[in-house]
Amino acid sequence: MYVDPDYGTQVAQSLTRVTASATDTALVKAAAKFPTAVWLDRIAAIDGAKSTGGAMGLVDHLDAAVAQQKALSGSTLKPMAIQLVVYDLPDRDCAALASNGELSSANDGMTKYKTLYIDRIAEILARPAYAGLRIVTVIEPDSFPNMLTNVGIGKTVCDSVNSKGVYVQGIQYTLNKLSTLKNVYMYLDIAHSGWLGWDNNRAKAIDGFKTLVKGATTSGNLGIIRGFASNTANYTPLDEPYFDGTDNNVKSGGTTEFYEWNRMIDELSYTDKLRSEFVAAGFPDTLSFIIDTSRNGWGSAKRPTGPAADVDDMRIDRRTARGNWCNVKDTGIGERPRANPDAARPHLDAFVFVKPPGASDGTSDSTANTPNAEGKRFDAMCGSGNVDALSGAPHAGQWFHDQFLMLLRNASPAIK
């Protein structure tokens, strides 16, 4: 998998701040080798600003991936996967404020999204120089899940997006454009078990995503996507080791309060269930999943070490509420990125780091209520009113050194 040099630069900044600790120094040096996704979260990210000392653009990343592929290969070229996050829909992140983005549907945002963003990405990815890469794309995190659960409940931006079909139109255009590129593997974001895990929400997801994908091409081919990406930028554990989502557990002790009758208590149970339900609904047997494990390790001193009488005392997810998503305390890096991680789950393509460890979820500054140049501002989930959120956080996507160190120290499995 591709190792992003820009991520290495951010890690290097943290390295200069931990030289007094040999343990932290070793952890930070190890992190520089993590393969992380590249977020194309605004139009300017396509070109980047490398020539003036800024971030790399898409071509820069693809060229670097080709160079890494050649360096790792002998006489026979080895596979190289580069992960890209397509994330710039108009009226983005309709249910929150931290990452609303630059495009507005009221100001010709859909035309800009198609012509200045998706068309340009598709043209670059189609270049022959990159035909030997496996280009993994995570399509528009949080977008369609918001259309499934956050419409008609008082979230006016989501209601407007839904009534105008903004997300559906944008995602279908993206799927159509990228489906012609044979080395591009598309994964639609499917939230996480704490969002869509309930039976009724999963049923909405199966029907909704089927309609979404079928409508992307005139053929209605459900096989144009490789599958779905789960837990993107979230903290839900891969596995709760000391209990499962059986009726008795869900109805006992603190579980009723924390899981709210949701039997999908972790990402493995969630993706297993979704996979069988999607295939039953007509998706091909090749349908697969990737899971973001960048921040779901939960290896702090608060991690339970065995079963307990009350589920609240044995769940490794230590949040006060599963919906708390911003810069969560006591979290750690999870399973390292690797392909085909579970022989018993052939539908699980990979563990991946979609959210680069150390990238903030949103600012904790409650005075930052005016959107910045990237459309980012304060969301209450990131403030002092959320007991799970770290303080001192910068805007979404910016480097958060304190969080980065916490994630490394609390990694599970531990970083060797």
C-alpha positions in Angstrom: 0.0 0.0 0.0 1.1 3.6 -0.8 2.8 5.5 2.0 1.9 9.2 1.6 5.0 11.5 1.9 2.8 14.3 3.1 1.7 12.2 6.0 5.4 11.5 6.7 6.0 15.2 6.8 3.3 15.7 9.5 4.7 12.8 11.5 8.1 14.3 11.3 6.8 17.5 12.9 5.6 15.4 15.8 8.9 13.7 16.0 10.7 16.9 16.8 8.4 17.3 19.9 9.0 13.9 21.5 12.8 13.6 21.5 12.9 13.6 25.3 11.1 10.2 25.3 12.7 7.2 23.7 9.4 5.3 23.8 7.4 8.0 22.1 10.2 8.6 19.6 10.1 4.9 18.6 6.3 5.0 18.2 6.4 8.1 16.1 9.1 6.7 13.8 7.0 3.6 13.3 4.0 5.7 12.3 5.9 7.3 9.4 5.5 4.0 7.6 1.7 3.8 7.9 -0.1 3.6 4.6 -2.9 6.2 4.8 -5.5 7.5 2.4 -5.2 10.7 0.5 -8.2 13.0 1.0 -9.4 15.0 -2.0 -11.6 17.2 0.1 -11.6 20.3 -2.1 -11.0 21.2 -5.7 -7.6 22.7 -4.9 -6.5 19.4 -3.5 -6.4 18.0 -7.0 -3.5 20.3 -8.0 -2.0 20.7 -4.6 0.7 23.2 -3.9 3.9 21.2 -4.0 5.7 23.7 -6.1 5.4 26.3 -3.5 6.1 24.1 -0.5 2.5 23.0 0.1 0.7 19.7 -0.1 1.1 17.3 -3.0 -1.6 17.1 -5.7 -3.2 14.0 -7.1 -0.7 13.6 -9.9 2.1 14.0 -7.4 0.6 11.2 -5.3 0.1 8.9 -8.2 3.6 9.5 -9.5 5.0 8.8 -6.0 2.9 5.6 -5.9 4.3 4.4 -9.2 7.8 5.2 -7.9 7.2 3.2 -4.7 5.8 0.3 -6.7 9.0 0.2 -8.8 11.2 0.4 -5.8 9.5 -2.5 -4.1 9.4 -4.7 -7.2 12.0 -6.8 -8.8 11.8 -8.0 -12.4 8.1 -8.5 -11.9 6.0 -5.5 -11.0 4.2 -6.1 -7.6 0.7 -4.7 -6.9 0.5 -1.3 -5.4 -2.7 0.1 -4.0 -3.2 3.8 -3.4 -6.3 5.0 -1.4 -8.2 8.1 -2.4 -11.1 9.7 -0.5 -13.5 11.5 -2.9 -15.1 14.1 -0.6 -16.4 17.3 -2.0 -20.2 17.0 -2.5 -22.2 20.3 -2.5 -23.7 20.9 0.9 -21.4 18.3 2.4 -21.8 16.9 5.9 -25.4 18.1 6.1 -25.9 16.8 9.7 -22.8 18.5 11.3 -20.7 21.6 11.0 -17.1 20.6 11.2 -16.5 19.7 7.6 -19.3 21.3 5.5 -17.0 21.9 2.5 -16.6 24.5 -0.2 -19.5 23.9 -2.6 -23.1 25.0 -2.2 -26.0 23.6 -4.4 -27.5 27.0 -4.3 -24.4 28.5 -6.0 -24.0 26.1 -9.0 -22.2 23.6 -6.7 -23.3 20.6 -8.6 -21.9 21.8 -11.9 -18.6 22.7 -10.2 -18.5 19.3 -8.5 -19.0 17.5 -11.8 -16.7 19.6 -14.1 -14.0 21.0 -11.8 -13.8 18.0 -9.4 -15.0 14.6 -10.6 -14.2 15.1 -14.3 -10.7 16.2 -13.5 -10.1 13.3 -11.1 -11.4 10.8 -13.7 -9.2 12.2 -16.4 -6.1 12.0 -14.2 -6.8 8.4 -13.0 -7.4 7.3 -16.6 -3.9 8.3 -17.7 -1.8 5.3 -19.0 1.0 6.0 -16.6 -1.2 4.9 -13.7 -2.7 1.8 -15.3 -0.5 -0.5 -13.2 -1.8 0.9 -9.9 -4.7 -0.4 -7.9 -6.6 2.8 -7.2 -9.0 2.4 -4.2 -11.6 5.1 -3.9 -13.8 5.7 -0.8 -16.8 7.6 -2.1 -18.2 10.6 -0.1 -18.1 9.6 3.6 -21.2 10.2 5.6 -23.2 11.5 2.6 -25.8 8.8 1.7 -26.1 7.5 5.3 -27.3 11.0 6.2 -30.1 10.6 3.6 -31.1 7.4 5.2 -31.4 8.6 8.8 -31.2 12.4 9.1 -34.1 13.5 6.9 -37.3 14.6 8.4 -36.0 15.0 11.9 -35.3 18.7 12.0 -32.0 18.8 10.2 -33.0 21.4 7.6 -29.8 21.2 5.5 -30.3 17.4 5.1 -33.9 17.9 4.3 -32.9 20.4 1.5 -30.2 18.1 0.2 -32.7 15.2 0.1 -35.5 17.2 -1.6 -33.1 18.4 -4.3 -31.4 15.0 -4.7 -28.0 16.6 -4.3 -26.1 13.7 -2.8 -27.7 11.1 -5.0 -27.0 13.0 -8.2 -23.4 13.7 -7.2 -22.6 10.1 -6.1 -24.3 8.6 -9.2 -22.3 10.9 -11.5 -19.1 9.8 -9.7 -19.9 6.1 -9.9 -20.7 6.5 -13.6 -17.5 8.3 -14.4 -15.2 6.0 -12.5 -16.9 2.8 -13.4 -15.2 2.8 -16.8 -11.7 2.7 -15.3 -10.7 -1.0 -14.8 -8.1 -0.3 -12.2 -10.3 1.9 -10.0 -12.0 0.0 -7.1 -15.0 2.0 -5.7 -16.2 1.6 -2.1 -19.2 3.5 -1.1 -19.2 4.8 2.5 -21.7 2.9 4.7 -21.2 4.6 8.0 -20.6 2.3 10.9 -22.4 -0.2 13.2 -23.4 2.5 15.6 -25.2 4.4 12.9 -26.8 2.0 10.5 -26.6 -1.2 12.6 -30.2 -1.4 13.8 -32.5 -3.7 11.8 -34.6 -0.9 10.4 -31.6 1.2 9.4 -29.9 -1.7 7.7 -33.1 -2.3 5.8 -33.1 1.3 4.6 -29.5 1.0 3.7 -30.0 -2.2 1.6 -32.9 -0.6 -0.4 -31.4 2.8 -0.6 -27.9 1.8 -1.8 -29.4 -0.7 -4.3 -31.4 2.1 -5.8 -28.4 4.5 -5.7 -26.1 2.1 -7.5 -28.6 0.9 -10.0 -29.3 4.5 -11.0 -25.7 5.3 -11.7 -25.6 3.6 -15.1 -28.2 2.8 -17.8 -27.6 -0.9 -17.4 -28.4 -0.8 -13.7 -25.3 -2.9 -13.0 -24.9 -3.4 -9.2 -21.4 -4.8 -9.8 -19.8 -1.4 -10.8 -18.8 -1.0 -7.1 -16.3 -3.2 -5.4 -18.2 -2.8 -2.2 -18.5 -0.6 0.9 -16.2 1.2 3.3 -17.1 0.9 7.0 -16.1 2.9 10.1 -14.5 5.7 8.0 -13.0 8.3 10.4 -14.8 6.6 13.3 -13.9 4.7 16.4 -16.1 1.7 16.5 -14.2 -1.4 17.6 -13.5 -4.1 15.1 -14.6 -6.7 17.6 -16.0 -6.6 21.1 -14.0 -9.6 22.5 -16.0 -10.4 25.6 -19.6 -10.5 24.4 -21.7 -10.4 21.2 -25.0 -8.8 20.3 -27.3 -11.5 21.4 -30.7 -10.6 22.9 -29.7 -11.3 26.5 -26.7 -9.1 26.3 -28.6 -6.3 24.5 -31.3 -6.3 27.2 -29.1 -6.5 30.3 -27.3 -3.9 32.4 -25.9 -0.8 30.7 -26.1 -2.3 27.3 -29.6 -1.1 26.8 -28.5 2.4 27.3 -25.2 2.3 25.4 -26.2 0.2 22.4 -29.9 1.3 22.3 -31.1 -2.2 21.2 -28.6 -2.2 18.3 -27.3 -5.8 18.0 -24.5 -4.8 15.7 -22.0 -4.0 18.5 -18.8 -4.0 16.4 -17.6 -3.7 12.8 -17.1 -7.4 12.0 -20.7 -8.3 13.0 -22.0 -5.3 11.1 -20.1 -6.0 7.8 -20.8 -9.7 8.0 -24.5 -9.0 8.3 -24.6 -6.3 5.6 -22.7 -8.5 3.2 -25.3 -11.3 3.4 -28.2 -8.9 3.2 -26.8 -7.0 0.2 -26.1 -10.3 -1.7 -29.6 -11.5 -0.9 -30.9 -8.2 -2.4 -29.1 -8.8 -5.7 -25.6 -7.6 -5.3 -22.9 -9.9 -6.8 -21.1 -12.5 -4.6 -17.9 -10.4 -5.2 -19.3 -7.6 -3.0 -16.6 -6.8 -0.5 -15.8 -4.5 2.4 -12.9 -2.5 3.8 -12.8 -1.3 7.4 -11.1 1.8 8.7 -9.1 0.6 11.7 -7.0 3.8 12.1 -8.5 4.8 15.4 -10.5 1.9 16.8 -7.8 0.0 18.8 -9.0 1.2 22.3 -5.8 0.1 24.0 -5.7 2.5 26.9 -5.4 1.6 30.5 -9.3 1.8 30.7 -9.6 -1.2 28.3 -11.4 -4.1 30.1 -9.4 -7.3 30.3 -12.1 -9.9 30.5 -15.9 -10.6 30.8 -17.9 -8.9 33.5 -21.5 -9.1 34.9 -22.4 -5.8 33.3 -21.7 -5.1 29.6 -20.7 -1.6 30.5 -17.8 -3.1 32.4 -16.5 -5.3 29.6 -17.1 -3.3 26.4 -13.8 -2.0 25.0 -15.6 1.0 23.4 -15.3 3.4 26.3 -17.3 6.3 24.9 -20.2 7.6 26.9 -22.3 7.4 23.7 -21.7 5.6 20.4 -22.6 8.7 18.5 -19.7 10.7 19.8 -17.4 11.1 16.8 -15.1 14.0 17.4 -11.5 13.6 18.6 -12.5 10.8 21.1 -10.4 10.4 24.3 -8.7 7.1 25.2 -8.7 5.8 21.7 -5.8 4.1 19.9 -4.7 2.9 16.6 -6.2 -0.4 15.6 -5.2 -3.3 13.4 -2.5 -2.3 10.9 -3.5 -1.9 7.2 -3.3 -5.2 5.3 -5.1 -7.0 2.5 -7.2 -10.1 3.1 -6.8 -10.0 6.9 -9.3 -12.8 7.7 -9.3 -16.1 6.0 -12.7 -16.8 7.4 -14.1 -13.6 5.8 -13.2 -13.6 2.1 -15.5 -10.6 1.6 -13.2 -8.5 3.8 -10.8 -7.0 1.4 -8.6 -5.1 3.8 -8.1 -3.2 7.0 -7.2 0.3 6.0 -6.3 3.7 7.5 -8.8 5.9 5.7 -8.5 8.6 8.4 -4.8 9.4 8.8 -4.0 9.0 12.6 -3.4 12.5 13.8 -5.8 14.4 11.5 -8.3 16.3 13.6 -12.0 15.6 13.4 -12.9 19.3 14.1 -11.9 22.3 16.1 -12.7 22.5 19.8 -12.7 26.3 19.6 -16.3 27.3 20.3 -15.7 30.8 18.9 -14.9 29.4 15.4 -18.4 29.8 14.2 -17.7 31.3 10.8 -16.7 28.8 8.1 -13.1 29.1 7.1 -11.9 29.0 3.5 -12.5 25.2 3.4 -16.0 25.5 4.9 -14.9 24.2 8.3 -16.1 25.5 11.7 -16.9 24.6 15.2 -19.4 21.7 15.9 -20.7 21.2 19.4 -19.6 17.5 19.2 -16.0 18.8 19.3 -16.4 21.1 22.3 -16.3 21.0 26.0 -19.9 19.9 26.2 -18.9 16.5 24.9 -17.1 14.7 27.7 -15.5 12.3 25.1 -13.9 15.0 23.0 -10.3 16.1 23.5 -9.6 19.8 24.0 -7.1 21.9 22.1 -8.2 20.5 18.7 -7.6 22.3 15.4 -10.0 22.4 12.4 -10.9 19.1 10.7 -8.1 17.6 8.8 -5.4 19.7 10.4 -2.6 18.0 12.4 -3.4 17.3 16.0 -0.2 16.3 17.8 -1.7 15.5 21.1 -4.3 13.2 19.6 -1.6 11.6 17.4 0.5 10.7 20.4 -2.5 9.4 22.3 -3.4 7.1 19.4 0.1 5.7 19.2 0.3 5.1 23.0 -3.1 3.4 23.1 -2.6 1.2 20.0 -4.1 -2.2 20.1 -2.3 -4.3 19.0 0.6 -2.4 20.5 3.1 -0.9 18.1 6.3 -2.9 18.1 
